[in-house]
Amino acid sequence: MPSTFDTVADIIAEVCDVPRDSITPTSHVTQDLNVDSLNFLDAVFSIDQQFGITIPLEDWTQEVNEGKVRGSKYFVLENFCAEVDRLVAAKNSVVAG
């Protein structure tokens, strides 16, 4: 079973037309990979579908824009993947409980 990072990186590579070998855990989606917001929305939709979750992208973007958190909290891939794992775990605990 591929890791969350591998799955997310594969989706970003395919949807956003980014060479897979250029995507690392420390890559920032927009700053390092030059993914525009529309392509990233498409990738997030695919990630949602793959993991059976809903990523609160609008909330995350608002927190960054309001200066509540740094963009790296959500948009550096290792952090993004940790959030995906957290959302999956929360979904699984609701299903199991």
Backbone atoms as SQL, in Angstrom:
CREATE TABLE atoms (id INTEGER PRIMARY KEY, chain TEXT, resi INTEGER, resn TEXT, atom TEXT, x REAL, y REAL, z REAL);
INSERT INTO atoms VALUES
  (1, 'A', 1, 'MET', 'N', 0.855, -1.180, 0.000),
  (2, 'A', 1, 'MET', 'CA', 0.000, 0.000, 0.000),
  (3, 'A', 1, 'MET', 'C', 0.901, 1.244, 0.000),
  (4, 'A', 2, 'PRO', 'N', 0.686, 2.147, -0.951),
  (5, 'A', 2, 'PRO', 'CA', 1.533, 3.341, -1.000),
  (6, 'A', 2, 'PRO', 'C', 1.259, 4.274, 0.187),
  (7, 'A', 3, 'SER', 'N', 2.266, 5.047, 0.539),
  (8, 'A', 3, 'SER', 'CA', 2.105, 6.008, 1.623),
  (9, 'A', 3, 'SER', 'C', 1.192, 7.142, 1.170),
  (10, 'A', 4, 'THR', 'N', 0.713, 7.884, 2.149),
  (11, 'A', 4, 'THR', 'CA', -0.109, 9.059, 1.830),
  (12, 'A', 4, 'THR', 'C', 0.665, 9.994, 0.919),
  (13, 'A', 5, 'PHE', 'N', 1.940, 10.238, 1.252),
  (14, 'A', 5, 'PHE', 'CA', 2.745, 11.134, 0.418),
  (15, 'A', 5, 'PHE', 'C', 2.822, 10.627, -1.017),
  (16, 'A', 6, 'ASP', 'N', 3.101, 9.339, -1.205),
  (17, 'A', 6, 'ASP', 'CA', 3.224, 8.804, -2.564),
  (18, 'A', 6, 'ASP', 'C', 1.920, 8.965, -3.346),
  (19, 'A', 7, 'THR', 'N', 0.816, 8.688, -2.695),
  (20, 'A', 7, 'THR', 'CA', -0.481, 8.826, -3.349),
  (21, 'A', 7, 'THR', 'C', -0.752, 10.284, -3.716),
  (22, 'A', 8, 'VAL', 'N', -0.528, 11.201, -2.760),
  (23, 'A', 8, 'VAL', 'CA', -0.754, 12.627, -3.010),
  (24, 'A', 8, 'VAL', 'C', 0.186, 13.130, -4.098),
  (25, 'A', 9, 'ALA', 'N', 1.450, 12.753, -4.031),
  (26, 'A', 9, 'ALA', 'CA', 2.420, 13.197, -5.038),
  (27, 'A', 9, 'ALA', 'C', 2.045, 12.681, -6.425),
  (28, 'A', 10, 'ASP', 'N', 1.606, 11.439, -6.506),
  (29, 'A', 10, 'ASP', 'CA', 1.186, 10.885, -7.795),
  (30, 'A', 10, 'ASP', 'C', -0.006, 11.662, -8.362),
  (31, 'A', 11, 'ILE', 'N', -0.946, 12.010, -7.509),
  (32, 'A', 11, 'ILE', 'CA', -2.120, 12.767, -7.956),
  (33, 'A', 11, 'ILE', 'C', -1.698, 14.154, -8.427),
  (34, 'A', 12, 'ILE', 'N', -0.869, 14.829, -7.659),
  (35, 'A', 12, 'ILE', 'CA', -0.417, 16.169, -8.055),
  (36, 'A', 12, 'ILE', 'C', 0.352, 16.103, -9.374),
  (37, 'A', 13, 'ALA', 'N', 1.205, 15.095, -9.523),
  (38, 'A', 13, 'ALA', 'CA', 1.967, 14.953, -10.768),
  (39, 'A', 13, 'ALA', 'C', 1.029, 14.797, -11.964),
  (40, 'A', 14, 'GLU', 'N', 0.028, 13.943, -11.796),
  (41, 'A', 14, 'GLU', 'CA', -0.892, 13.678, -12.901),
  (42, 'A', 14, 'GLU', 'C', -1.814, 14.856, -13.185),
  (43, 'A', 15, 'VAL', 'N', -2.465, 15.365, -12.166),
  (44, 'A', 15, 'VAL', 'CA', -3.477, 16.408, -12.353),
  (45, 'A', 15, 'VAL', 'C', -2.845, 17.758, -12.714),
  (46, 'A', 16, 'CYS', 'N', -1.703, 18.053, -12.096),
  (47, 'A', 16, 'CYS', 'CA', -1.098, 19.377, -12.262),
  (48, 'A', 16, 'CYS', 'C', 0.057, 19.384, -13.263),
  (49, 'A', 17, 'ASP', 'N', 0.318, 18.242, -13.891),
  (50, 'A', 17, 'ASP', 'CA', 1.374, 18.118, -14.892),
  (51, 'A', 17, 'ASP', 'C', 2.735, 18.575, -14.347),
  (52, 'A', 18, 'VAL', 'N', 3.079, 18.007, -13.176),
  (53, 'A', 18, 'VAL', 'CA', 4.357, 18.279, -12.531),
  (54, 'A', 18, 'VAL', 'C', 5.167, 16.988, -12.584),
  (55, 'A', 19, 'PRO', 'N', 6.444, 17.054, -12.986),
  (56, 'A', 19, 'PRO', 'CA', 7.241, 15.825, -12.992),
  (57, 'A', 19, 'PRO', 'C', 7.263, 15.184, -11.602),
  (58, 'A', 20, 'ARG', 'N', 6.917, 13.902, -11.541),
  (59, 'A', 20, 'ARG', 'CA', 6.812, 13.217, -10.244),
  (60, 'A', 20, 'ARG', 'C', 8.113, 13.282, -9.455),
  (61, 'A', 21, 'ASP', 'N', 9.243, 13.176, -10.144),
  (62, 'A', 21, 'ASP', 'CA', 10.522, 13.163, -9.433),
  (63, 'A', 21, 'ASP', 'C', 10.900, 14.516, -8.843),
  (64, 'A', 22, 'SER', 'N', 10.159, 15.569, -9.196),
  (65, 'A', 22, 'SER', 'CA', 10.433, 16.896, -8.617),
  (66, 'A', 22, 'SER', 'C', 9.628, 17.141, -7.344),
  (67, 'A', 23, 'ILE', 'N', 8.720, 16.227, -7.014),
  (68, 'A', 23, 'ILE', 'CA', 7.847, 16.387, -5.853),
  (69, 'A', 23, 'ILE', 'C', 8.469, 15.673, -4.654),
  (70, 'A', 24, 'THR', 'N', 8.768, 16.450, -3.602),
  (71, 'A', 24, 'THR', 'CA', 9.360, 15.895, -2.388),
  (72, 'A', 24, 'THR', 'C', 8.474, 16.250, -1.193),
  (73, 'A', 25, 'PRO', 'N', 8.700, 15.608, -0.052),
  (74, 'A', 25, 'PRO', 'CA', 7.911, 15.960, 1.135),
  (75, 'A', 25, 'PRO', 'C', 8.045, 17.437, 1.539),
  (76, 'A', 26, 'THR', 'N', 9.162, 18.061, 1.215),
  (77, 'A', 26, 'THR', 'CA', 9.351, 19.464, 1.612),
  (78, 'A', 26, 'THR', 'C', 8.926, 20.448, 0.529),
  (79, 'A', 27, 'SER', 'N', 8.349, 19.954, -0.563),
  (80, 'A', 27, 'SER', 'CA', 7.881, 20.842, -1.632),
  (81, 'A', 27, 'SER', 'C', 6.670, 21.643, -1.188),
  (82, 'A', 28, 'HIS', 'N', 6.698, 22.947, -1.452),
  (83, 'A', 28, 'HIS', 'CA', 5.529, 23.812, -1.259),
  (84, 'A', 28, 'HIS', 'C', 4.763, 23.771, -2.576),
  (85, 'A', 29, 'VAL', 'N', 3.484, 23.515, -2.506),
  (86, 'A', 29, 'VAL', 'CA', 2.682, 23.299, -3.703),
  (87, 'A', 29, 'VAL', 'C', 2.796, 24.451, -4.700),
  (88, 'A', 30, 'THR', 'N', 2.635, 25.675, -4.241),
  (89, 'A', 30, 'THR', 'CA', 2.645, 26.791, -5.174),
  (90, 'A', 30, 'THR', 'C', 4.041, 27.377, -5.378),
  (91, 'A', 31, 'GLN', 'N', 4.805, 27.481, -4.317),
  (92, 'A', 31, 'GLN', 'CA', 6.109, 28.130, -4.425),
  (93, 'A', 31, 'GLN', 'C', 7.156, 27.254, -5.099),
  (94, 'A', 32, 'ASP', 'N', 7.198, 25.977, -4.772),
  (95, 'A', 32, 'ASP', 'CA', 8.219, 25.091, -5.332),
  (96, 'A', 32, 'ASP', 'C', 7.753, 24.368, -6.591),
  (97, 'A', 33, 'LEU', 'N', 6.502, 23.983, -6.624),
  (98, 'A', 33, 'LEU', 'CA', 5.994, 23.194, -7.747),
  (99, 'A', 33, 'LEU', 'C', 5.271, 24.042, -8.784),
  (100, 'A', 34, 'ASN', 'N', 5.050, 25.317, -8.467),
  (101, 'A', 34, 'ASN', 'CA', 4.379, 26.257, -9.383),
  (102, 'A', 34, 'ASN', 'C', 2.990, 25.786, -9.820),
  (103, 'A', 35, 'VAL', 'N', 2.278, 25.155, -8.908),
  (104, 'A', 35, 'VAL', 'CA', 0.916, 24.707, -9.195),
  (105, 'A', 35, 'VAL', 'C', -0.020, 25.889, -8.982),
  (106, 'A', 36, 'ASP', 'N', -0.827, 26.189, -9.984),
  (107, 'A', 36, 'ASP', 'CA', -1.769, 27.299, -9.812),
  (108, 'A', 36, 'ASP', 'C', -2.984, 26.829, -9.023),
  (109, 'A', 37, 'SER', 'N', -3.742, 27.785, -8.537),
  (110, 'A', 37, 'SER', 'CA', -4.836, 27.471, -7.621),
  (111, 'A', 37, 'SER', 'C', -5.907, 26.582, -8.255),
  (112, 'A', 38, 'LEU', 'N', -6.192, 26.776, -9.530),
  (113, 'A', 38, 'LEU', 'CA', -7.211, 25.954, -10.187),
  (114, 'A', 38, 'LEU', 'C', -6.767, 24.498, -10.297),
  (115, 'A', 39, 'ASN', 'N', -5.518, 24.274, -10.694),
  (116, 'A', 39, 'ASN', 'CA', -5.008, 22.907, -10.769),
  (117, 'A', 39, 'ASN', 'C', -4.957, 22.272, -9.384),
  (118, 'A', 40, 'PHE', 'N', -4.590, 23.071, -8.383),
  (119, 'A', 40, 'PHE', 'CA', -4.531, 22.522, -7.035),
  (120, 'A', 40, 'PHE', 'C', -5.926, 22.127, -6.559),
  (121, 'A', 41, 'LEU', 'N', -6.935, 22.914, -6.900),
  (122, 'A', 41, 'LEU', 'CA', -8.313, 22.549, -6.555),
  (123, 'A', 41, 'LEU', 'C', -8.690, 21.211, -7.186),
  (124, 'A', 42, 'ASP', 'N', -8.296, 21.012, -8.443),
  (125, 'A', 42, 'ASP', 'CA', -8.570, 19.739, -9.111),
  (126, 'A', 42, 'ASP', 'C', -7.851, 18.592, -8.400),
  (127, 'A', 43, 'ALA', 'N', -6.597, 18.840, -8.006),
  (128, 'A', 43, 'ALA', 'CA', -5.831, 17.803, -7.295),
  (129, 'A', 43, 'ALA', 'C', -6.471, 17.490, -5.950),
  (130, 'A', 44, 'VAL', 'N', -6.894, 18.520, -5.230),
  (131, 'A', 44, 'VAL', 'CA', -7.525, 18.307, -3.927),
  (132, 'A', 44, 'VAL', 'C', -8.815, 17.502, -4.089),
  (133, 'A', 45, 'PHE', 'N', -9.576, 17.779, -5.133),
  (134, 'A', 45, 'PHE', 'CA', -10.794, 17.006, -5.392),
  (135, 'A', 45, 'PHE', 'C', -10.443, 15.531, -5.592),
  (136, 'A', 46, 'SER', 'N', -9.384, 15.267, -6.361),
  (137, 'A', 46, 'SER', 'CA', -8.952, 13.882, -6.588),
  (138, 'A', 46, 'SER', 'C', -8.458, 13.235, -5.298),
  (139, 'A', 47, 'ILE', 'N', -7.755, 14.008, -4.473),
  (140, 'A', 47, 'ILE', 'CA', -7.272, 13.496, -3.186),
  (141, 'A', 47, 'ILE', 'C', -8.460, 13.181, -2.281),
  (142, 'A', 48, 'ASP', 'N', -9.446, 14.082, -2.256),
  (143, 'A', 48, 'ASP', 'CA', -10.679, 13.824, -1.497),
  (144, 'A', 48, 'ASP', 'C', -11.287, 12.485, -1.920),
  (145, 'A', 49, 'GLN', 'N', -11.397, 12.287, -3.220),
  (146, 'A', 49, 'GLN', 'CA', -12.008, 11.062, -3.747),
  (147, 'A', 49, 'GLN', 'C', -11.186, 9.827, -3.369),
  (148, 'A', 50, 'GLN', 'N', -9.873, 9.940, -3.504),
  (149, 'A', 50, 'GLN', 'CA', -8.991, 8.799, -3.234),
  (150, 'A', 50, 'GLN', 'C', -9.071, 8.345, -1.780),
  (151, 'A', 51, 'PHE', 'N', -9.126, 9.327, -0.857),
  (152, 'A', 51, 'PHE', 'CA', -9.088, 9.001, 0.568),
  (153, 'A', 51, 'PHE', 'C', -10.468, 8.990, 1.228),
  (154, 'A', 52, 'GLY', 'N', -11.505, 9.384, 0.497),
  (155, 'A', 52, 'GLY', 'CA', -12.847, 9.387, 1.057),
  (156, 'A', 52, 'GLY', 'C', -13.044, 10.444, 2.130),
  (157, 'A', 53, 'ILE', 'N', -12.412, 11.601, 1.934),
  (158, 'A', 53, 'ILE', 'CA', -12.488, 12.704, 2.906),
  (159, 'A', 53, 'ILE', 'C', -12.864, 13.986, 2.181),
  (160, 'A', 54, 'THR', 'N', -13.059, 15.039, 2.962),
  (161, 'A', 54, 'THR', 'CA', -13.235, 16.373, 2.398),
  (162, 'A', 54, 'THR', 'C', -12.192, 17.276, 3.036),
  (163, 'A', 55, 'ILE', 'N', -11.255, 17.718, 2.234),
  (164, 'A', 55, 'ILE', 'CA', -10.206, 18.613, 2.715),
  (165, 'A', 55, 'ILE', 'C', -10.803, 20.010, 2.835),
  (166, 'A', 56, 'PRO', 'N', -10.694, 20.632, 4.007),
  (167, 'A', 56, 'PRO', 'CA', -11.286, 21.969, 4.202),
  (168, 'A', 56, 'PRO', 'C', -10.386, 23.069, 3.629),
  (169, 'A', 57, 'LEU', 'N', -10.171, 23.013, 2.325),
  (170, 'A', 57, 'LEU', 'CA', -9.228, 23.917, 1.662),
  (171, 'A', 57, 'LEU', 'C', -9.603, 25.385, 1.841),
  (172, 'A', 58, 'GLU', 'N', -10.879, 25.676, 1.779),
  (173, 'A', 58, 'GLU', 'CA', -11.325, 27.070, 1.950),
  (174, 'A', 58, 'GLU', 'C', -10.975, 27.577, 3.353),
  (175, 'A', 59, 'ASP', 'N', -11.200, 26.757, 4.367),
  (176, 'A', 59, 'ASP', 'CA', -10.852, 27.136, 5.744),
  (177, 'A', 59, 'ASP', 'C', -9.348, 27.321, 5.894),
  (178, 'A', 60, 'TRP', 'N', -8.569, 26.401, 5.314),
  (179, 'A', 60, 'TRP', 'CA', -7.113, 26.497, 5.407),
  (180, 'A', 60, 'TRP', 'C', -6.619, 27.783, 4.753),
  (181, 'A', 61, 'THR', 'N', -7.140, 28.072, 3.570),
  (182, 'A', 61, 'THR', 'CA', -6.714, 29.273, 2.845),
  (183, 'A', 61, 'THR', 'C', -7.081, 30.522, 3.638),
  (184, 'A', 62, 'GLN', 'N', -8.252, 30.527, 4.246),
  (185, 'A', 62, 'GLN', 'CA', -8.667, 31.671, 5.054),
  (186, 'A', 62, 'GLN', 'C', -7.736, 31.855, 6.250),
  (187, 'A', 63, 'GLU', 'N', -7.367, 30.767, 6.926),
  (188, 'A', 63, 'GLU', 'CA', -6.454, 30.863, 8.062),
  (189, 'A', 63, 'GLU', 'C', -5.112, 31.458, 7.638),
  (190, 'A', 64, 'VAL', 'N', -4.614, 31.042, 6.483),
  (191, 'A', 64, 'VAL', 'CA', -3.348, 31.579, 5.970),
  (192, 'A', 64, 'VAL', 'C', -3.506, 33.057, 5.620),
  (193, 'A', 65, 'ASN', 'N', -4.579, 33.391, 4.906),
  (194, 'A', 65, 'ASN', 'CA', -4.800, 34.783, 4.487),
  (195, 'A', 65, 'ASN', 'C', -4.993, 35.725, 5.670),
  (196, 'A', 66, 'GLU', 'N', -5.569, 35.213, 6.749),
  (197, 'A', 66, 'GLU', 'CA', -5.778, 36.039, 7.944),
  (198, 'A', 66, 'GLU', 'C', -4.539, 36.079, 8.834),
  (199, 'A', 67, 'GLY', 'N', -3.504, 35.348, 8.459),
  (200, 'A', 67, 'GLY', 'CA', -2.265, 35.350, 9.230),
  (201, 'A', 67, 'GLY', 'C', -2.321, 34.495, 10.486),
  (202, 'A', 68, 'LYS', 'N', -3.321, 33.626, 10.579),
  (203, 'A', 68, 'LYS', 'CA', -3.443, 32.760, 11.754),
  (204, 'A', 68, 'LYS', 'C', -2.410, 31.644, 11.725),
  (205, 'A', 69, 'VAL', 'N', -2.059, 31.183, 10.529),
  (206, 'A', 69, 'VAL', 'CA', -1.044, 30.143, 10.358),
  (207, 'A', 69, 'VAL', 'C', -0.202, 30.493, 9.136),
  (208, 'A', 70, 'ARG', 'N', 0.990, 29.913, 9.085),
  (209, 'A', 70, 'ARG', 'CA', 1.850, 30.089, 7.913),
  (210, 'A', 70, 'ARG', 'C', 1.371, 29.152, 6.816),
  (211, 'A', 71, 'GLY', 'N', 1.569, 29.554, 5.598),
  (212, 'A', 71, 'GLY', 'CA', 1.168, 28.730, 4.458),
  (213, 'A', 71, 'GLY', 'C', 1.798, 27.352, 4.469),
  (214, 'A', 72, 'SER', 'N', 2.984, 27.254, 5.064),
  (215, 'A', 72, 'SER', 'CA', 3.672, 25.967, 5.095),
  (216, 'A', 72, 'SER', 'C', 2.909, 24.931, 5.928),
  (217, 'A', 73, 'LYS', 'N', 2.041, 25.387, 6.830),
  (218, 'A', 73, 'LYS', 'CA', 1.284, 24.436, 7.661),
  (219, 'A', 73, 'LYS', 'C', 0.438, 23.504, 6.799),
  (220, 'A', 74, 'TYR', 'N', -0.113, 24.038, 5.734),
  (221, 'A', 74, 'TYR', 'CA', -0.998, 23.240, 4.900),
  (222, 'A', 74, 'TYR', 'C', -0.451, 22.956, 3.509),
  (223, 'A', 75, 'PHE', 'N', 0.448, 23.770, 3.008),
  (224, 'A', 75, 'PHE', 'CA', 0.815, 23.683, 1.602),
  (225, 'A', 75, 'PHE', 'C', 2.219, 23.157, 1.325),
  (226, 'A', 76, 'VAL', 'N', 2.965, 22.785, 2.370),
  (227, 'A', 76, 'VAL', 'CA', 4.169, 21.974, 2.207),
  (228, 'A', 76, 'VAL', 'C', 3.687, 20.533, 2.309),
  (229, 'A', 77, 'LEU', 'N', 4.103, 19.715, 1.375),
  (230, 'A', 77, 'LEU', 'CA', 3.468, 18.404, 1.233),
  (231, 'A', 77, 'LEU', 'C', 3.543, 17.506, 2.455),
  (232, 'A', 78, 'GLU', 'N', 4.649, 17.523, 3.198),
  (233, 'A', 78, 'GLU', 'CA', 4.692, 16.659, 4.384),
  (234, 'A', 78, 'GLU', 'C', 3.633, 17.085, 5.399),
  (235, 'A', 79, 'ASN', 'N', 3.381, 18.370, 5.505),
  (236, 'A', 79, 'ASN', 'CA', 2.338, 18.867, 6.410),
  (237, 'A', 79, 'ASN', 'C', 0.949, 18.603, 5.838),
  (238, 'A', 80, 'PHE', 'N', 0.801, 18.812, 4.537),
  (239, 'A', 80, 'PHE', 'CA', -0.464, 18.533, 3.863),
  (240, 'A', 80, 'PHE', 'C', -0.846, 17.068, 4.056),
  (241, 'A', 81, 'CYS', 'N', 0.115, 16.172, 3.869),
  (242, 'A', 81, 'CYS', 'CA', -0.146, 14.733, 4.018),
  (243, 'A', 81, 'CYS', 'C', -0.489, 14.372, 5.461),
  (244, 'A', 82, 'ALA', 'N', 0.146, 15.043, 6.405),
  (245, 'A', 82, 'ALA', 'CA', -0.191, 14.810, 7.819),
  (246, 'A', 82, 'ALA', 'C', -1.639, 15.211, 8.084),
  (247, 'A', 83, 'GLU', 'N', -2.077, 16.301, 7.465),
  (248, 'A', 83, 'GLU', 'CA', -3.476, 16.728, 7.615),
  (249, 'A', 83, 'GLU', 'C', -4.416, 15.727, 6.950),
  (250, 'A', 84, 'VAL', 'N', -4.029, 15.206, 5.799),
  (251, 'A', 84, 'VAL', 'CA', -4.843, 14.172, 5.137),
  (252, 'A', 84, 'VAL', 'C', -4.960, 12.959, 6.056),
  (253, 'A', 85, 'ASP', 'N', -3.839, 12.527, 6.634),
  (254, 'A', 85, 'ASP', 'CA', -3.877, 11.391, 7.562),
  (255, 'A', 85, 'ASP', 'C', -4.782, 11.668, 8.755),
  (256, 'A', 86, 'ARG', 'N', -4.731, 12.902, 9.268),
  (257, 'A', 86, 'ARG', 'CA', -5.574, 13.281, 10.396),
  (258, 'A', 86, 'ARG', 'C', -7.055, 13.206, 10.007),
  (259, 'A', 87, 'LEU', 'N', -7.385, 13.703, 8.826),
  (260, 'A', 87, 'LEU', 'CA', -8.780, 13.673, 8.354),
  (261, 'A', 87, 'LEU', 'C', -9.254, 12.233, 8.150),
  (262, 'A', 88, 'VAL', 'N', -8.383, 11.387, 7.606),
  (263, 'A', 88, 'VAL', 'CA', -8.732, 9.976, 7.397),
  (264, 'A', 88, 'VAL', 'C', -8.960, 9.301, 8.750),
  (265, 'A', 89, 'ALA', 'N', -8.080, 9.559, 9.705),
  (266, 'A', 89, 'ALA', 'CA', -8.222, 8.959, 11.042),
  (267, 'A', 89, 'ALA', 'C', -9.520, 9.417, 11.706),
  (268, 'A', 90, 'ALA', 'N', -9.851, 10.700, 11.563),
  (269, 'A', 90, 'ALA', 'CA', -11.088, 11.221, 12.149),
  (270, 'A', 90, 'ALA', 'C', -12.296, 10.564, 11.494),
  (271, 'A', 91, 'LYS', 'N', -12.263, 10.397, 10.187),
  (272, 'A', 91, 'LYS', 'CA', -13.354, 9.736, 9.475),
  (273, 'A', 91, 'LYS', 'C', -13.485, 8.286, 9.947),
  (274, 'A', 92, 'ASN', 'N', -12.360, 7.606, 10.072),
  (275, 'A', 92, 'ASN', 'CA', -12.377, 6.196, 10.492),
  (276, 'A', 92, 'ASN', 'C', -12.861, 6.024, 11.918),
  (277, 'A', 93, 'SER', 'N', -12.550, 6.991, 12.786),
  (278, 'A', 93, 'SER', 'CA', -13.010, 6.873, 14.180),
  (279, 'A', 93, 'SER', 'C', -14.515, 7.093, 14.276),
  (280, 'A', 94, 'VAL', 'N', -15.072, 7.911, 13.407),
  (281, 'A', 94, 'VAL', 'CA', -16.519, 8.126, 13.381),
  (282, 'A', 94, 'VAL', 'C', -17.210, 6.878, 12.854),
  (283, 'A', 95, 'VAL', 'N', -16.631, 6.280, 11.825),
  (284, 'A', 95, 'VAL', 'CA', -17.206, 5.072, 11.231),
  (285, 'A', 95, 'VAL', 'C', -17.148, 3.912, 12.219),
  (286, 'A', 96, 'ALA', 'N', -16.022, 3.815, 12.935),
  (287, 'A', 96, 'ALA', 'CA', -15.843, 2.702, 13.886),
  (288, 'A', 96, 'ALA', 'C', -16.658, 2.910, 15.169),
  (289, 'A', 97, 'GLY', 'N', -16.906, 4.180, 15.497),
  (290, 'A', 97, 'GLY', 'CA', -17.583, 4.471, 16.766),
  (291, 'A', 97, 'GLY', 'C', -19.024, 4.487, 16.610);
